Structure formats: structure tokens, C-alpha cells
């Protein structure tokens, strides 16, 4: 029998409301404390501003008292009599007694601007004072006044007091607040917030106040002005913030206590709610987590409560449906994997960003990588198609892009694999509405290699072999028809012509076969320690009959000793044969072909130089490209294979080839790295 749920979701909402209430109490307490602290700060600042105004007035009052004292001293008959008798000792005693009874820091008498006598502390620059002024005495401020003697205006009486610590203490007792009088010198370089506030009052020539939170003080500062109106110091009044903030702290404690009690009550209610509602929800959460991890065998237990019970039932229905769908998908995936594993073609899939999501074993073997290395990468980076006009087919001729608009597309691509191999594949691409694409690759490498080799050979045989074969046939017909009438010299000349034609055909056949190997990616280099002077000698010996036919000479000037290099002697011999044939072809008769060299710290430079018309620079067409021929080619010319083969062989020896600019003739320079002991030991 199914139990009727007794706990409803509103019970859970009550607990949430209690939590919201606690948050509201804490928020109100925080705002109230903040407002109270702001009010306290305003009161503290108002109190120190009032105090500093009183202190400023008191300093002004003290200045008036100093002026009155100076006037009393100037009117004393005893002073006038002592000045007339010029009794310095009696005068000093009189001034000292007057200083002591009047609480002065010092007294002085000036005559015609010159100091006549002084007692007490020294007063600076007294003749420049007006009736009353603030004096800057080193690090101490003072109040001074001067008046003329009643009987003699040339006599000036001056008195002064110091605004020292005693004066500041008396002023602090009057205000019941700490008072400080600071000279300008100590405020020139403020070093803390206190002196910064005092310096601001001196700079702005007005009363400034501030709350120094880190020092826990309120401070107000007012400027002190000299008789000229120039500020020369400040008077500051401070108030500790403990008096202001004690009441705020007490209120904060009360509010926090209320919030704590409310929090405890809310916590208790949450425990009560969690006992009846929380545990079923946790069980449902655990069941959902198991389903998310793929565990579809454990059933979801029923739960109490109307809403929670409905949720548990819905979750159990979802688990059962997912279990059935998962079984169907696993069966379909097994069938698809069996099909993909059994076909011969390579298959891979990409997403809308053309990143590989699946790769079967045939495709991985075809590309020379593992499935893990390909997944998640851009398909163009994995396939490495050869460039077309300097661009990858991925930019303009990608079958995946075409399939998005046509539904299906096919393209033939030439791949340059990471291991150096080349493959020709036909890729068929098909996509769906989600822009996911399936590519099928068929390996056409062997067929394409055979086709390319056939086309290359057939394209050049008819063009290159016709002239030498025609000359040889003519020589043979002449030899057969006129053999009895020919002399020995004439017969020798015909045989030499046949030999040269055979050499030329051999040279052409070697170049054709070599170009076919290079195009098919089958050119291999067998490295060993070789001497380049021997390579040059072998090439000269092979080409000497053809060069002598054009009445040309060969000069070899190589540095001695010539270091050995690591390379393939047969391939390098073919390099120099092609360079000599090219130089002989473009050079006029009765000229010299030079072979030279140079040794550097890391490289060995060799060059072949002729006296032909030169090779004009062509920025759009390199002389080392396949089937590129010179502009001034002679009639019996090659197919544009020689320099391309030379460059291919030199690059496989980790070297480079270039043609320096020259005004006359052509020099083709090859640069090979010098061999090391490690290279020779391979």
C-alpha cells in the first residue's frame, strides 16, 4: 500500500523565509551601524574644528597680550632713566626682572636698528617686525611685539614668548583636547597622514579636518600667519575616536546578538525541515548522479512529499527510458564499428569546425599516425595536403566546405605525410544538417605515381630524343652507304659523332629517370665519406667528349686540401654533370668553363662558371623549377630538368644552391655542410 505524503513543499519555504529574515536583520544592523559611525565621524570632526578655531583665537589673543606687555615696558620711567645713564648692568637686571614677572621668553632694546641689550632667548631679525608677529625660531614658533620708547622714538622695546610645549599643554587643558603647534619647516616633506593634513592646512591657508582611520584620531588644523600674512605654521587639535565609537560598538553588539539568536532559530528550523524533506532530496540527488555516471541498473526509490514524490517517479521513468535508448545505441554503434573496420577505405568524421572526431584504423594507417594523435585536431593539419598556388586546399578547394552546399563533394588531394612519404587520395565528403561530415579516403598513391611517371617520360621523350636519334641515324646511313669510299679519319669522325649522341641520350635518360624518382618521392641518399675532387674529376671525364665537340675547355681550380663531405657520390657526380652540361650548352664555342671552390669554417662552396650570355634575374620564375627553360635556349636544348634535379639532390644533402648576379656569364654556386666525425661514422 502506498503511503500518502504528509510533508509538503511550503514547509521547506518556511525555512527559506527564516533564512531571509536573518539576512534582513544582519543587513539592517550593518546599515544602522554604518550610519551611526558616519554620524559619530561628523560629530568628531565638528568638535576638532571648533577646538582648532578656539586654539587659533587663543594664539591671536596671546599676541595681543605680548603687544600690551611691550607697551607697558616702553612706558616704564625706570627703563628710560637707565637708558639715559647707560648703566648696562642695572639695565640687564631690570629687564631680567621684568621678563620673569611677565612670563616672557626674552626682552631686547634696539637703538637705531642696532641691538643695544637683550635678555632671555634670542629673537631673530627683530628690526623687521611690526607691532606683533609670529616668529619662526628654528623648529619653534613664538609671538613677539615691538613698540618705540615713549621718551625716545629711536629706541625700540621688543618682547616675545615661545609657543613651546608648556604653552601647548596649557592650551590643551583649556580645550580638554590635545593641541600641537607645528612650524612650517617640519611640514615641508609630509611623512604620515597626520603631517599631510597639517601641510594641507598650511598650503590652502584654511582650516582642514580629516579622520585618520588607521591612527584612530580625528584631526583639524588651522594656519598660523606672520605679520606679513604668510603662513609659517599650523595649530592642530586631535580627538581619539574611542569616545565616539564606543556607543556604536555597543549598538553593534546588540544587533549582532539579535542576528545570532535569529540565526540559531533559523538553523534549528532548517534541521527540522531537513529531517523530513532534506534526506529524500539527497537520495534523489545521489540517484541522479548515478544516472549521470552511466549507472542505469539501480532503480530510484520512491520519496515522501507530493512534489518530491512526483520528482522521484519522473526520475525513475527517465532512467528506464535511458536504459532502453542506451542499449539501442550500443547495438547500433557495434554494428557501425564492425562495418567501418571491415571496409578497405579510410573513414574519418569532422564537426562543423572541421576537427576530427572519429578515425578508423585504415585511415590512421594510411596517414601514418595513431587515432589518439588525430582526434580533436584540424583535418588539414593531419592530412597535410600539398599547396596549390601557395595555399592549402583547405582554404579554397576543401570538399567538406563544398559538401555543405552540395550535400556531397569529391576531391583528389596529394598528401605530404609527417614521415616524408607522399600519398594521393580521393576524398568523398558527405554532410548533414548539423554540419557533421563523413569523409571516405581511397588511396590512389601507386596509381597516381605510375600515371605521373608515365606522363613525365612520354612528354619529354618525343621532344628530347628526336634530335640526337636523327643525327645518329644520319651518321649510320652515311656509314652504311659510303663505307668503302670513306677514309679512316672520316669513319672515326662518324663514330665519334655516334659516341657523342649516345652520351647525350644517356645524359637525357639519366635526368628523366631521376626526375621521375624525385616526383614519386623515391630519391634516396646513401651517405658516406667522399672526396669532392674525385666527384668533379668523374663528372669532367663523362662530359669531356661533348665539351670538346663545341671546342670548349674546362679549368678546375679547387682549394687544397679539399675536406671530405658526407654524401652520395653518384648523386653529386650527377649534380656536376648537369652543371657542366648546362654551362656547355649556353657557352659559345672556344670558351672556357671554370670549376672553383672555397672552404669556410662550416661549409664547402663549389661553383661552375661559364662565359655565356648570363642568366637575367626573373622574380616570377626561378631557374630551378621543373620544366623551366632559359629565354635564350639553343635549338638542342633540354627539358628544363637539369637544374631542378641539381637543387633536389643538393637540398637532400642539407645544402643550398643559388645564382649570384653577374654582368657577364653565369656562376652557379652550391653550398654543402662540411662533414663531421659523427656524419662519417653513420
Number of C-alpha atoms within 10 A of each C-alpha: 3 5 8 10 13 9 16 15 13 9 15 18 12 15 20 15 12 18 19 13 16 20 15 13 19 19 13 14 20 15 12 16 19 14 13 19 18 14 14 19 19 14 14 25 22 15 18 26 24 14 26 28 17 16 25 20 12 14 19 18 12 16 22 18 16 25 23 16 21 25 21 12 23 24 16 13 12 13 18 19 13 16 17 9 10 11 11 13 10 14 21 17 12 15 22 18 12 16 21 12 9 14 10 20 20 23 27 22 24 20 16 11 13 12 14 14 14 20 19 17 14 14 23 12 8 21 16 11 19 14 18 24 24 28 27 19 13 11 10 18 21 19 26 29 27 29 24 20 21 17 14 12 12 13 22 24 25 29 29 30 26 20 20 14 13 10 15 17 16 12 19 17 11 15 17 12 18 19 28 21 23 24 23 22 13 16 20 12 11 14 10 8 15 20 18 15 23 29 25 20 24 27 12 12 16 14 21 22 23 20 22 16 10 7 11 13 19 25 28 30 35 28 29 25 18 18 14 10 10 13 21 19 28 28 24 30 27 26 22 17 18 12 11 18 18 13 14 21 15 12 16 18 14 13 19 16 12 16 21 15 13 19 19 13 15 21 15 13 19 20 14 15 20 16 11 17 21 15 14 20 18 12 16 22 13 13 22 19 12 15 21 11 9 13 14 21 11 12 14 22 14 18 21 20 19 14 13 20 19 14 16 23 15 12 19 22 14 13 23 16 11 15 17 11 12 14 11 12 12 11 11 12 12 12 12 12 11 11 10 18 15 11 11 13 18 23 23 23 21 23 17 14 11 19 19 22 19 17 20 18 19 20 23 18 12 17 22 15 16 14 16 11 10 21 18 14 16 16 20 17 11 20 19 19 23 16 14 11 7 7 12 15 19 17 10 11 14 18 23 28 21 18 19 20 10 12 15 19 19 18 16 16 22 19 21 18 18 13 9 9 13 21 22 20 21 17 22 20 25 21 24 12 8 9 17 18 26 21 24 17 23 19 18 15 17 12 11 16 19 13 11 15 20 12 12 16 15 12 12 18 14 10 13 18 17 13 16 19 16 12 14 20 13 14 17 16 12 14 17 10 10 11 14 8 10 13 11 10 9 13 17 12 13 18 16 14 20 20 15 20 20 15 17 20 18 12 18 21 17 13 22 22 14 21 23 21 15 17 15 19 14 13 15 12 14 10 15 17 18 18 15 21 17 12 20 21 13 17 22 21 10 16 20 16 17 20 22 14 13 15 14 17 15 19 13 15 11 17 12 10 8 14 15 17 23 24 26 19 22 13 21 20 20 24 23 23 23 23 24 25 21 17 24 28 21 21 22 16 17 10 16 20 20 18 22 15 18 15 17 9 7 10 16 21 18 20 21 22 23 26 19 20 14 18 21 14 13 8 6 5 9 12 19 20 15 15 15 17 18 14 8 10 11 10 8 13 15 22 18 18 21 29 22 20 23 23 19 19 24 19 15 14 20 11 18 18 20 14 15 11 14 12 9 13 16 23 24 19 18 21 21 20 18 18 19 13 9 8 14 15 9 9
